[in-house]
Amino acid sequence: MTAFVLKRLGFAAITLFAVLTIVFFIVRVLPGDPALAILGDQASQSALEALRIRLGLDVPLYQQYFVFLGGVVVGDWGVSMVSGRPVIEEILKVLPATIELTVASLILGIVVGVPFGVWSAVRRNKLPDYLARIASLLGLSFPAFVSAVLLLLFFSIHLRWFPVISSGQGSGLADRLRDLALPAINLGLIMAAYITRVTRSAMLEVLNQDYVRTARAKGLAFAIIVWRHCLRNALIPVVTVVGLYLGILIGNSVLTEIVFNRPGLGKLIVGALNQRDYTMLQGMMVIYTLIVVLVNLITDLTYGLIDPRIKYS
Amino acid sequence: MTTQPTAATGQRPSRMTYYRLAIATVLSGLFNAFNANKTSWVGLAVFLIVALLAILAPVIAPYDPLQQNILFRLKPPSEAHWFGTDYYGRDTLSRILWGARISLTIGLLAIGSAMIIGTLIGMVAGYFGGRTDLLVMQVMDVLLAFPSLILGLIVVAMLGPSVANLVIAIALTAIPPFARIARAPTIAVKNREFIEAGHALGYSHMRLMFRHILPNIAPEVLVMGSLWLATAIRVEASLAFIGLGVNPPTATWGGMIREGFENILDSFWLALFPSLAILVVVFSLNLLGDGLRDAVDPRLKGEQ
């Protein structure tokens, strides 16, 4: 077990290091002079020079690289080229809003997706199965911003149930929930579509196992077999896929935050792209990589908790 | 249905025999897959209709997609303009038809190249195994770990929004999954007798990979191609929505929704119709690929 955890940690560290290196060079290859982008065309040569020194762009590339790696480790991610405030501060300010949104939609996705997937598998090739399959296929055909726009059109503009702009900064719990509702439903339903499909195919495989026949033969209630015996064994692929779909969830959260004008990493990265805020972009990529690597690690380690047969080797 | 060398006859089959057999293997694999799941035909039909409309856009579009008409700004759907007009008085239907060309071109080119490069990588990794396999797949996993929209976002922001750059950005995000898809069946096929026979006959690695393994893994790769084409079209629209699509005034679906979103309170049709267009295409491709996948997935065989 310890050896496995160490091995996974080692792999996570290597991945992190590799991506950080790629990120560093990608940001450096971006066309355009950052100093020029900040000060504009009218800036004097000396002002540009001074800013380059302040941003640490005057030293050789390899020195910048080590300064960058060291900075990432100690939490010094540089200052935003636009606002002048520390990058990590700006990121940490909006990170809770994005985490709140993704966790809420993940929970919604599981609560809706797992039961539908099980139901669909049990009623294989019957009407419920067809409906669940078509609905889930439709769900994952929606680009996140299209579904967001449609939800906004219907619930906020036509029915006026929810605010058109969710600030994400509401004072009371009720306000916060109201702000969160539509964005979370948007992301959650797409997630539910993915989860329904994996749960269905995982359950189909488990339902064909011998022990299921044995359990039925000894007269166990079908509901107990399905929910207590089969679902438990079908969970591994479901957890893997939820981990894998995190990338899709993150991409979709960017789009959702833009449509609902909700503060979060998505709005931050698009703002940074438009303003060519290189240090901010770099910081954003670091935080996304950290999140992805961390979730993959957690996913791997969860297997043992779900399935005691898995021995970490 | 495999393209086995006819070693027993002692005669080397001609080049044409190989190609005929290879194509027959791929086609029959796909045909069986289609027949196993009828919804695939529906998906294919809808997609082909959209593709046809896109090809015929210059002929059937009622207006020039770039033609502005200040007198007919933001008009709701009418007999003259079925899907209404936008802020500049341009006909929404015509723009959707022309936008289909951009979406399909970028999607097909990106997935086509990702399919070729990814399959090569996966096939080589699977065929040689060992360290090559470990190293290649580790790199692919690192790439796979990165959210594809974020990766696409960065690449397009870096290179600038043009059709070619969008193709590169989307292809980059789709290479790792194709490598994974191609690797698994390669490993399964390479241990079969006909490959061993090929080795015994002294065939080169290249010859075995391209003439004997490739036709056998092609159906699986093509099926995943249709699912990834759906993803590519979705990503292209998403990038355009963020503002990283092909530059205006060129009509793109994502860009139209972006513009329509600014007038959403009083002119909802501007965002609604391109949204439906994306949905129809992506859904048809998913319907197509999903049915086919059930059929080619060896784990589900015999259960149809």
Interface residues (C-beta under 8 A of the other chain):
Chain A: T15 A18 V19 I26 V29 L30 P31 L137 L138 L140 S141 F142 P143 A144 F145 V146 V149 L150 L152 L153 I157 L204 E205 L246 G247 I248 I250 G251 N252 V254 L255 I258 V259 I269 V270 L273 N274 L281 M285 Y288 T289 V292 V293 N296
Chain B: D141 V142 L144 A145 F146 P147 S148 L149 I150 L153 I154 A157 M158 G160 A230 R234 A237 S238 F241 I242 G243 L244 G254 I257 F261 I264 L265 F268 A271 L272 S275 I278 L279 V282 F283 N286 L287 D290 R299 E303
